[in-house]
Structure formats: structure tokens, C-alpha cells
Amino acid sequence: MKKMNRPASTKSPAPAGAESLLSMEEAIVLLKTTRPTFYRWLKTGKLRGMKVGRQWRFYRKDVDGFLRGEGLRYDLPVGVEPLLAALRNRIGEKGGSVSSLSDAEKLEMASALTIRVGTALKASDIHLDAVGDTGRLRYRVNGILTVGAEFDGRLGPALITRFKAMAKGAVDVHNLPQDYRIRHTVDGADLDLRMCFLPSVTGETMTIRILYPGVASVRLEDLTAGNPVKDALVSAFSARTGMVIVAGPTGSGKTSLLYGCVNHLATPQDKVISIEDPVEYAIPGVVQVIVNKNIGLTAAAALKAVLRSDPNIIVVGEVRDPETADLACKAAMTGHLVLSAMFAKDAANVLARLMDMGVPPQTLADSLRMVTCQRLVRKVCDACGRKDKPSAELMAWAREAAPAGGVPWESVKDLFMKGPGCAKCNGTGFRGRSLVIEWMKVDGEMTAVIGQGDPAKARALALKRGMRTMEADAIRQAGEGITSLAEARRATE
């Protein structure tokens, strides 16, 4: 029978005051456990300890509390009340109340309110960091960071510990990045939260990506409402082979558009396999593979396995390296429809990046069906929006950029709007976002030009064939009162 890994000493620790320190051996004996189990409790934050020299020491009151089933204790150098008051105020501005929260620890209440404020603001991300002696909670709303609360910076480590405990993370590790994903319920709605803890010279920082339910079922029609890109995409899909690339910077809506395309294509008659890092949303009917470099499952390795799994449609979450780019292009040339995302500043830059990765121009020409690049512009608040007269400088920019981007200036309407800010838009003047997009269809003459390896010439040909650039599309939307002209310039410069 396998022996238990018990400590050498089995003598019970002598009675001591609540503030006395125990060695690891004494704590293990008191808890009646094994050393591996004890280490697991310590690593996951269930039990709190501290290093004294090279040895672990534990407060007797922490060990006794653990035996009684109490949660993790937090050392609070300052009071939590000012932070709670700021978060309560933000909830109140959105018409909410905190009366339904339980009488938990004040710090636990602060962490719950931190997330609740984020959902009330419909934020995509929550940021916790410090500037000097001041801690900050910021929320990314419609792509722009806004300060939600400021607090005494000395409270930061305790807040970080609380969020790590929520994620069952390593609360005693502060010098390495940590990533976790948890399920959290706010007002009856289940949310997925992706937590990233990052060490810095001023202490640990935290970013939480809020993944809202329903995004996985987003429809292509809803994402591209009023934009002819939907018909262009459907036409590119009709070939059932070749590659369609969705490009743009971080936060430009690439993932949403990619999911919209998958939802449009996924049917019981087709086998759809996606390779993602990470998988943000579960898509019914799609086989989703998670990249895990720690065990050698890179995007390229996963793609090789996917090609042996008889797929009809392959989704590569992002093309980042030469091997993945080469395999994706070859898959597109061998009877598969391949969808992928990339970071790029415009549609022509996608071609340049793939060529820089070593993909031969002729291979690109033979594999590509369509390339898009996009941004998201904030929409003028429909509650406080009013007629605007843009500055002479903005109008001069628009008069030049619109025709250069394929939109004649005379076709731009004069319905410019702006929002002074109100309670519904959190004082920003904007509520919601709209897609601005350019696309390059690869067929006929365009195939020949890409085969020559000249992205600039391909862009010029696309404009000649009617491509509307992101700048021009944003100006068109500003002229229709969807966004402001200043926002159109900010988002596309």
C-alpha cells in the first residue's frame, strides 16, 4: 500500500495565542493533511502563509479559521469605504441598487461592485492599476477608457488578491503573469470573465475581459446592417473554397464579424472546425480547438490535425506565424473554405504581412477570395444628439479623404451630428458603435495583380473597382448623422 507523505514529526503543536506563528510542519499536523495537499491549498490561496527567510510561517488564527471553514483573510492597510462609495455612486447613476448584495466582507463587496459597474456601463474590459499613490478602476466603454473610481493605492494588493481568490489563482505569486477564466453571475445573467494579472514596477495590475452572452449567436445581418459588405462576403463564401481574411487592430470587432460569418455558414451539412487562442464563446455545431503552446498544440500543429479531420470550413482565429499562414493558404487551395483574422492597418496591408511571412505572391493570389479591414466608430447618442457644424479643419479633411477613398464628396449628406452628453450615454455623447469597413475582392484582374507581389498596386486597383476605404465609409456615416465627424477622424487615422 502506498505510504502517505506525512511529516516526520507528529507531535501536536503546543497551544498558542491567535497571533503566534506556526511552522509548516506544525500547520500540517494541526490540519491533519499530507504535504502535497497542503501545498495545493497554499498555491490556490485557500490557506495563507508568509515567507520568513527561507521558511514558511503561518498565523495560528489563519490555520484555525481554515479549520472552521472560513475564507481567505485580507490585510487592509486602509479602509474600503471610499472605494465602495464611489462604486455605489456609479451603480446609482445607472439606476441600480446594491441593497441586494449579501453582508460579505467589504472587500468582497467591492470586487462584486467592480464587476457590476462594468456590466451596467456595458464595458468590454475592466482595468485595475495604480498611478503613484492613487489606485484606479477604469472601464473600456465603446472602445474608450473611462475612470470609474479612484482609491488609496495601498488597497490595490488586497483587491488583486481578492480577484485572484475568485479565480482560484495563485494568490502568493506576484512576479509572474497569470491568466484565468471564471463564470460569474450579475443580476441573474451568467458572464464569462477572462482575468489577466500582470506584474509591473508599481505593483500588479489586473485586466478583466467581460464576455457577454449572446455574442456567439450574433448574426451577420445585424453586424453589417446598411453596409454592402454582407453581400460581398456571401458572394465570396459561395465558392466554398479559398480564404477570407477579416483584419483590423485590437478592439475593432474582428472576432464578432468572424463569429457572424461562422453562424451564417454553419449548417448540419458542413463540418466546421475552429482553432482559437483562446476560445471566447462556444458556438453550437462548431468543433472548437483551443491552442495550448505549453503542450505543443500550436495553431500550426492544430491546423495539421484539422486537415486530417475531413472539415468543410476551417476557422483560424488568427494568423500570426509563417507556418500557420502557409498551411492556411494551402488548405484554401485544396477544397476548403478558410476564415481567419489578422492584425493589419488596411486591406492592402494584409497582403504585405502575408508576403512578409513568406507566402509566395502567386499562392496568395490563388488562395484568397476576399480581404476586409475594419474599425468601430462610436454612434452619436440618440437621446442627446443634435445638429453639428464641424470645424473648418475637419471639413477640409473630409472633403479630401472622402473622394480619395472612393466616396464622391457631393454624395456625402449634410446631417452632421454630435452629442453633448447625458445620463443615458454616461456623459460621453455616444452610445453604441457602428462598423466601418473596406474590402478587397480577389478575382479576375485582382488575382493577376496580387500575383505580381505589389500590395500598393492591388490597393489602387481595388479603389478603381469601387472599393470604399474605412476613412471614406466613416465620413459617409458622419454625413448621415450616425457618428460625428470628429469621431470618424479619430477612429480611422
C-alpha positions as CSV (number, residue, x, y, z in Angstrom):
1,M,0.0,0.0,0.0
2,K,1.3,3.5,-0.9
3,K,2.6,5.4,2.1
4,M,1.2,8.8,2.9
5,N,3.7,11.6,2.7
6,R,3.4,12.6,6.4
7,P,5.8,15.0,8.1
8,A,8.4,13.4,10.3
9,S,7.1,15.0,13.4
10,T,3.5,14.0,14.5
11,K,3.5,15.9,17.8
12,S,0.6,18.3,18.0
13,P,1.6,21.9,18.2
14,A,1.5,23.5,21.6
15,P,-1.4,25.8,22.4
16,A,-0.6,29.3,21.5
17,G,-2.2,32.7,21.1
18,A,-4.1,33.8,18.0
19,E,-1.1,35.9,16.8
20,S,1.5,33.1,17.3
21,L,3.4,31.7,14.2
22,L,3.4,28.0,13.2
23,S,6.0,26.2,11.1
24,M,4.8,24.3,8.1
25,E,5.2,21.0,9.9
26,E,3.1,22.3,12.8
27,A,0.4,23.6,10.4
28,I,0.3,20.2,8.5
29,V,-0.1,18.3,11.8
30,L,-2.9,20.7,13.0
31,L,-4.8,20.3,9.7
32,K,-4.3,16.5,9.6
33,T,-3.3,16.5,6.0
34,T,-0.5,15.5,3.7
35,R,2.3,17.7,2.4
36,P,1.1,17.7,-1.3
37,T,-2.4,18.6,-0.3
38,F,-1.1,21.3,2.0
39,Y,1.0,22.8,-0.9
40,R,-2.1,22.7,-3.1
41,W,-4.1,24.7,-0.5
42,L,-1.3,27.2,-0.3
43,K,-0.9,27.6,-4.0
44,T,-4.6,28.1,-4.7
45,G,-4.9,30.6,-1.9
46,K,-7.2,28.5,0.3
47,L,-4.6,28.9,3.1
48,R,-2.5,32.0,3.6
49,G,1.2,31.9,4.7
50,M,4.3,34.0,4.5
51,K,8.0,33.5,4.0
52,V,10.3,34.2,6.9
53,G,13.8,33.8,5.5
54,R,13.6,30.6,3.5
55,Q,10.9,29.0,5.7
56,W,7.1,29.2,5.5
57,R,5.3,30.5,8.6
58,F,1.5,30.6,9.3
59,Y,-0.5,32.6,11.8
60,R,-2.4,30.3,14.2
61,K,-5.6,32.3,13.6
62,D,-5.4,31.7,9.9
63,V,-5.0,27.9,10.4
64,D,-7.8,27.9,13.0
65,G,-10.0,29.8,10.6
66,F,-9.3,27.4,7.8
67,L,-10.3,24.5,10.0
68,R,-13.6,26.3,10.7
69,G,-14.2,26.8,7.0
70,E,-13.5,30.5,6.9
71,G,-12.4,32.1,3.6
72,L,-9.1,33.9,2.8
73,R,-8.2,36.7,5.1
74,Y,-7.1,40.1,3.7
75,D,-4.8,42.6,5.2
76,L,-6.3,46.1,4.6
77,P,-3.9,48.9,5.2
78,V,-6.6,51.4,4.6
79,G,-10.4,51.4,4.7
80,V,-12.5,50.2,1.7
81,E,-15.4,52.6,2.4
82,P,-14.3,55.4,-0.1
83,L,-14.0,52.9,-2.9
84,L,-17.3,51.3,-2.0
85,A,-18.9,54.8,-2.0
86,A,-17.5,55.6,-5.5
87,L,-18.7,52.3,-6.9
88,R,-22.2,52.7,-5.3
89,N,-22.4,56.1,-6.9
90,R,-21.7,54.7,-10.3
91,I,-24.3,52.0,-9.8
92,G,-26.8,54.6,-8.7
93,E,-26.1,56.7,-11.9
94,K,-27.3,53.7,-13.9
95,G,-30.5,53.4,-11.8
96,G,-29.2,50.3,-9.9
97,S,-29.1,49.5,-6.2
98,V,-26.7,47.5,-4.0
99,S,-29.2,46.5,-1.4
100,S,-29.5,43.0,-2.8
101,L,-25.8,42.2,-2.1
102,S,-25.1,40.0,0.9
103,D,-23.3,41.1,4.0
104,A,-20.0,39.7,2.9
105,E,-16.6,41.2,3.6
106,K,-16.3,44.8,2.4
107,L,-13.5,43.9,0.1
108,E,-15.7,41.1,-1.4
109,M,-18.5,43.6,-1.9
110,A,-16.0,46.0,-3.6
111,S,-15.0,43.3,-6.0
112,A,-18.6,42.4,-6.8
113,L,-19.5,46.1,-7.4
114,T,-16.4,46.5,-9.6
115,I,-17.8,43.9,-12.0
116,R,-21.4,45.1,-11.6
117,V,-20.4,48.6,-12.6
118,G,-18.7,47.2,-15.7
119,T,-21.9,45.4,-16.8
120,A,-24.0,48.5,-16.0
121,L,-21.7,50.6,-18.3
122,K,-21.7,47.7,-20.9
123,A,-17.9,47.8,-20.7
124,S,-15.8,45.3,-22.6
125,D,-12.9,45.5,-20.1
126,I,-12.1,46.4,-16.6
127,H,-8.6,47.8,-15.7
128,L,-7.2,48.0,-12.2
129,D,-3.8,49.7,-11.8
130,A,-2.1,52.4,-9.9
131,V,-0.6,55.8,-10.7
132,G,1.7,57.0,-7.9
133,D,-0.3,56.6,-4.7
134,T,-3.6,56.5,-6.4
135,G,-5.4,53.3,-7.4
136,R,-7.7,53.4,-10.4
137,L,-10.6,51.4,-11.7
138,R,-11.1,52.1,-15.4
139,Y,-13.7,50.7,-17.8
140,R,-13.4,50.5,-21.6
141,V,-16.8,51.6,-23.0
142,N,-17.3,51.8,-26.7
143,G,-13.5,51.4,-27.1
144,I,-12.6,54.3,-24.9
145,L,-11.2,54.0,-21.3
146,T,-13.1,56.0,-18.6
147,V,-12.3,56.3,-14.9
148,G,-14.9,54.5,-12.8
149,A,-13.3,55.1,-9.3
150,E,-10.1,56.2,-7.7
151,F,-8.9,54.9,-4.3
152,D,-5.9,54.8,-2.0
153,G,-3.3,52.9,-3.9
154,R,-2.4,50.8,-0.8
155,L,-5.6,49.0,-1.2
156,G,-4.5,47.7,-4.6
157,P,-2.7,44.5,-3.5
158,A,-5.7,43.4,-1.4
159,L,-8.1,43.9,-4.3
160,I,-5.8,41.9,-6.6
161,T,-5.7,39.1,-4.0
162,R,-9.5,39.1,-3.8
163,F,-9.8,38.8,-7.6
164,K,-7.2,36.0,-7.7
165,A,-9.1,34.2,-5.0
166,M,-12.3,34.5,-7.1
167,A,-10.4,32.8,-9.9
168,K,-8.8,30.2,-7.6
169,G,-5.5,31.5,-8.6
170,A,-2.1,31.6,-7.0
171,V,-2.5,34.4,-4.5
172,D,1.1,34.2,-3.3
173,V,2.6,34.7,-6.8
174,H,3.2,38.3,-7.6
175,N,6.1,38.3,-10.1
176,L,4.6,36.3,-13.0
177,P,1.7,36.9,-15.3
178,Q,-1.4,34.8,-14.5
179,D,-4.5,34.2,-16.7
180,Y,-7.7,32.7,-15.6
181,R,-11.3,32.3,-16.8
182,I,-14.3,32.2,-14.5
183,R,-18.1,32.2,-14.7
184,H,-19.7,35.0,-12.7
185,T,-23.4,35.9,-12.3
186,V,-24.6,39.5,-12.2
187,D,-28.3,40.3,-11.7
188,G,-29.2,36.8,-12.8
189,A,-27.1,36.8,-16.0
190,D,-24.1,34.4,-16.4
191,L,-21.0,36.1,-17.7
192,D,-17.6,34.7,-18.6
193,L,-14.7,36.8,-17.2
194,R,-11.1,36.5,-18.5
195,M,-8.8,37.7,-15.9
196,C,-5.2,38.7,-16.6
197,F,-2.8,39.6,-13.8
198,L,0.4,41.4,-14.9
199,P,3.4,42.4,-12.7
200,S,4.8,45.9,-13.1
201,V,7.3,48.2,-11.4
202,T,4.4,49.8,-9.4
203,G,2.8,46.5,-8.4
204,E,0.5,44.0,-10.0
205,T,-2.2,45.2,-12.4
206,M,-5.4,43.4,-13.5
207,T,-7.5,43.4,-16.6
208,I,-10.8,41.6,-16.9
209,R,-12.4,41.0,-20.3
210,I,-16.2,40.7,-19.9
211,L,-17.6,38.1,-22.3
212,Y,-21.4,38.8,-22.6
213,P,-23.8,36.0,-23.5
214,G,-25.4,36.2,-27.0
215,V,-22.2,37.3,-28.9
216,A,-21.7,33.7,-30.1
217,S,-25.1,33.8,-31.8
218,V,-24.6,37.2,-33.4
219,R,-25.9,37.3,-37.0
220,L,-24.0,38.6,-40.0
221,E,-27.1,40.6,-41.0
222,D,-27.1,42.5,-37.7
223,L,-23.3,43.3,-37.8
224,T,-23.4,44.6,-41.4
225,A,-26.8,46.4,-41.4
226,G,-26.9,49.0,-44.1
227,N,-23.5,48.0,-45.4
228,P,-23.0,46.2,-48.7
229,V,-20.1,44.2,-47.3
230,K,-22.6,41.4,-46.3
231,D,-23.4,40.7,-50.0
232,A,-19.7,40.7,-50.9
233,L,-19.0,38.2,-48.1
234,V,-21.8,35.9,-49.1
235,S,-20.6,36.0,-52.7
236,A,-17.1,35.1,-51.5
237,F,-18.5,32.2,-49.5
238,S,-20.4,30.8,-52.4
239,A,-17.2,29.4,-54.0
240,R,-16.9,27.1,-50.9
241,T,-13.1,27.2,-51.3
242,G,-10.5,29.8,-50.8
243,M,-9.6,32.1,-47.9
244,V,-11.5,35.1,-46.4
245,I,-9.5,37.3,-44.0
246,V,-11.0,39.7,-41.6
247,A,-8.4,42.3,-40.4
248,G,-8.1,45.3,-38.1
249,P,-6.5,46.3,-34.8
250,T,-7.4,45.1,-31.3
251,G,-10.9,46.1,-30.4
252,S,-12.1,46.6,-34.0
253,G,-14.8,43.9,-33.9
254,K,-12.9,41.2,-35.8
255,T,-14.0,38.4,-33.6
256,S,-17.6,39.4,-33.7
257,L,-17.6,39.6,-37.5
258,L,-15.8,36.2,-37.7
259,Y,-18.4,34.7,-35.5
260,G,-21.1,36.3,-37.6
261,C,-19.6,34.7,-40.7
262,V,-19.4,31.3,-39.0
263,N,-23.0,31.4,-37.8
264,H,-24.1,32.3,-41.4
265,L,-22.1,29.3,-42.8
266,A,-22.6,26.6,-40.1
267,T,-25.2,24.0,-41.1
268,P,-25.6,20.3,-40.3
269,Q,-24.4,19.5,-43.8
270,D,-21.0,21.1,-43.2
271,K,-18.3,20.2,-40.7
272,V,-16.9,23.5,-39.2
273,I,-13.7,23.4,-37.1
274,S,-12.2,26.4,-35.5
275,I,-8.7,26.9,-34.0
276,E,-8.8,29.7,-31.3
277,D,-6.5,31.2,-28.7
278,P,-8.4,31.4,-26.5
279,V,-12.0,30.2,-27.3
280,E,-14.1,33.2,-26.2
281,Y,-17.5,31.9,-26.9
282,A,-18.9,28.4,-27.5
283,I,-20.6,28.1,-30.9
284,P,-23.2,25.4,-31.3
285,G,-22.4,23.0,-34.1
286,V,-18.8,24.0,-34.4
287,V,-15.8,21.9,-33.3
288,Q,-13.6,24.4,-31.4
289,V,-9.9,23.6,-30.7
290,I,-8.0,25.6,-28.1
291,V,-4.4,26.4,-28.8
292,N,-2.1,25.3,-25.9
293,K,1.6,26.0,-26.6
294,N,2.6,24.6,-23.2
295,I,1.9,21.1,-24.6
296,G,3.0,21.8,-28.2
297,L,-0.5,22.4,-29.6
298,T,0.3,25.5,-31.6
299,A,-2.0,26.9,-34.2
300,A,0.0,25.2,-36.9
301,A,0.0,21.8,-35.2
302,A,-3.7,22.1,-34.7
303,L,-4.3,23.1,-38.3
304,K,-2.4,20.0,-39.5
305,A,-4.7,17.8,-37.3
306,V,-7.8,19.7,-38.5
307,L,-6.9,18.9,-42.2
308,R,-6.9,15.2,-41.3
309,S,-10.4,15.6,-39.8
310,D,-12.4,16.0,-43.0
311,P,-13.6,19.6,-42.5
312,N,-15.6,21.7,-45.0
313,I,-14.9,25.0,-43.3
314,I,-11.9,25.9,-41.2
315,V,-11.7,28.9,-38.9
316,V,-8.2,30.1,-37.9
317,G,-8.7,32.5,-35.0
318,E,-5.6,34.5,-36.0
319,V,-2.7,34.0,-38.5
320,R,0.5,35.0,-36.6
321,D,3.4,33.0,-37.9
322,P,4.7,31.8,-41.3
323,E,3.9,28.1,-40.8
324,T,0.2,28.9,-40.0
325,A,0.0,31.3,-42.9
326,D,1.4,28.7,-45.3
327,L,-0.9,25.9,-44.1
328,A,-4.0,28.1,-44.2
329,C,-3.3,29.1,-47.8
330,K,-2.6,25.5,-48.8
331,A,-5.9,24.4,-47.1
332,A,-7.7,27.1,-49.0
333,M,-6.3,25.8,-52.3
334,T,-7.3,22.2,-51.6
335,G,-11.0,22.4,-51.4
336,H,-11.6,24.1,-48.0
337,L,-13.2,27.4,-47.2
338,V,-10.9,29.1,-44.7
339,L,-11.8,32.0,-42.5
340,S,-9.2,33.9,-40.5
341,A,-8.4,37.1,-38.7
342,M,-5.3,39.2,-38.8
343,F,-3.9,42.4,-37.3
344,A,-3.4,44.9,-40.1
345,K,-3.9,48.7,-40.8
346,D,-5.8,48.2,-44.0
347,A,-6.8,45.6,-46.6
348,A,-3.6,46.0,-48.7
349,N,-1.5,45.7,-45.6
350,V,-2.9,42.1,-45.1
351,L,-1.2,41.2,-48.4
352,A,2.0,42.8,-47.3
353,R,2.0,41.0,-44.0
354,L,1.4,37.6,-45.5
355,M,4.2,38.1,-48.1
356,D,6.5,39.2,-45.2
357,M,5.6,35.8,-43.6
358,G,7.0,34.1,-46.6
359,V,3.8,33.3,-48.5
360,P,4.6,33.5,-52.3
361,P,2.5,36.1,-54.1
362,Q,1.1,33.6,-56.5
363,T,0.0,31.4,-53.6
364,L,-1.8,34.3,-52.2
365,A,-3.4,35.1,-55.5
366,D,-4.6,31.5,-55.9
367,S,-5.9,31.1,-52.3
368,L,-7.5,34.5,-51.4
369,R,-11.2,35.2,-52.1
370,M,-11.7,38.4,-50.1
371,V,-9.8,40.6,-47.6
372,T,-11.5,43.1,-45.3
373,C,-10.3,45.6,-42.8
374,Q,-12.4,47.4,-40.2
375,R,-12.8,49.8,-37.4
376,L,-15.6,50.6,-34.9
377,V,-16.8,54.2,-34.6
378,R,-19.0,55.4,-31.7
379,K,-22.5,56.3,-32.6
380,V,-24.0,59.6,-31.6
381,C,-26.3,59.2,-28.6
382,D,-29.9,59.1,-29.8
383,A,-31.1,60.7,-26.6
384,C,-28.9,63.9,-26.6
385,G,-27.6,64.0,-30.2
386,R,-28.1,67.4,-32.0
387,K,-27.2,69.1,-35.3
388,D,-23.5,69.9,-35.5
389,K,-21.4,72.3,-37.6
390,P,-17.9,70.7,-37.8
391,S,-14.9,72.9,-37.8
392,A,-13.3,74.1,-41.0
393,E,-10.3,71.9,-40.4
394,L,-12.5,68.8,-40.1
395,M,-14.5,69.7,-43.2
396,A,-11.2,70.2,-45.1
397,W,-10.0,66.8,-44.1
398,A,-13.3,65.2,-45.0
399,R,-13.5,66.9,-48.4
400,E,-10.1,65.4,-49.3
401,A,-10.4,62.0,-47.7
402,A,-13.8,61.1,-49.0
403,P,-13.2,61.2,-52.7
404,A,-9.6,59.8,-52.2
405,G,-11.3,56.8,-50.5
406,G,-14.0,56.2,-53.2
407,V,-16.9,58.3,-51.9
408,P,-17.6,61.5,-54.0
409,W,-18.0,64.5,-51.8
410,E,-21.2,65.5,-53.4
411,S,-22.8,62.2,-52.3
412,V,-22.0,62.9,-48.6
413,K,-25.1,64.1,-46.8
414,D,-25.1,67.2,-44.6
415,L,-26.7,65.7,-41.5
416,F,-23.7,66.0,-39.2
417,M,-24.5,65.4,-35.5
418,K,-22.8,65.4,-32.1
419,G,-23.9,64.6,-28.6
420,P,-23.2,67.0,-25.6
421,G,-23.6,64.1,-23.2
422,C,-26.4,62.8,-20.9
423,A,-27.2,60.2,-18.3
424,K,-28.0,57.6,-20.9
425,C,-24.6,57.8,-22.6
426,N,-22.6,58.4,-19.3
427,G,-21.9,62.0,-20.4
428,T,-19.9,60.9,-23.5
429,G,-22.3,61.9,-26.2
430,F,-22.0,58.4,-27.8
431,R,-23.9,55.2,-27.3
432,G,-23.2,52.0,-29.2
433,R,-20.8,51.5,-32.1
434,S,-21.0,51.2,-35.9
435,L,-18.8,49.2,-38.3
436,V,-16.7,51.0,-40.9
437,I,-15.1,48.6,-43.3
438,E,-13.2,48.3,-46.5
439,W,-12.9,45.2,-48.6
440,M,-10.9,43.9,-51.5
441,K,-12.5,41.1,-53.6
442,V,-9.9,38.8,-55.2
443,D,-10.9,37.7,-58.7
444,G,-10.0,38.3,-62.3
445,E,-7.6,41.2,-62.7
446,M,-7.0,41.5,-59.0
447,T,-5.7,37.9,-58.9
448,A,-3.1,38.8,-61.5
449,V,-2.0,42.0,-59.7
450,I,-1.6,40.2,-56.3
451,G,0.4,37.5,-58.1
452,Q,2.9,40.2,-59.1
453,G,3.6,40.9,-55.4
454,D,2.7,44.6,-55.3
455,P,0.2,45.4,-52.5
456,A,0.1,49.1,-53.4
457,K,-0.9,48.3,-56.9
458,A,-3.6,46.0,-55.6
459,R,-5.0,48.7,-53.4
460,A,-5.1,51.2,-56.4
461,L,-6.9,48.6,-58.5
462,A,-9.4,47.9,-55.7
463,L,-10.2,51.7,-55.5
464,K,-10.6,51.8,-59.2
465,R,-13.0,48.9,-59.0
466,G,-15.2,50.7,-56.4
467,M,-13.6,49.9,-53.0
468,R,-14.7,52.4,-50.3
469,T,-11.9,52.9,-47.7
470,M,-12.6,52.9,-44.0
471,E,-12.0,56.7,-43.8
472,A,-14.5,57.4,-46.6
473,D,-17.0,55.0,-45.1
474,A,-16.7,56.8,-41.7
475,I,-17.2,60.2,-43.4
476,R,-20.2,58.8,-45.1
477,Q,-21.7,57.7,-41.8
478,A,-20.9,61.0,-40.2
479,G,-22.8,62.8,-43.0
480,E,-25.8,60.6,-42.2
481,G,-25.6,61.5,-38.6
482,I,-24.6,58.0,-37.4
483,T,-21.3,59.2,-35.9
484,S,-19.7,62.6,-35.5
485,L,-17.1,63.8,-38.0
486,A,-14.5,64.2,-35.2
487,E,-15.1,60.6,-34.2
488,A,-14.8,59.4,-37.8
489,R,-11.4,61.0,-38.0
490,R,-10.2,59.7,-34.6
491,A,-11.2,56.1,-35.3
492,T,-9.7,55.9,-38.8
493,E,-6.5,58.0,-38.6
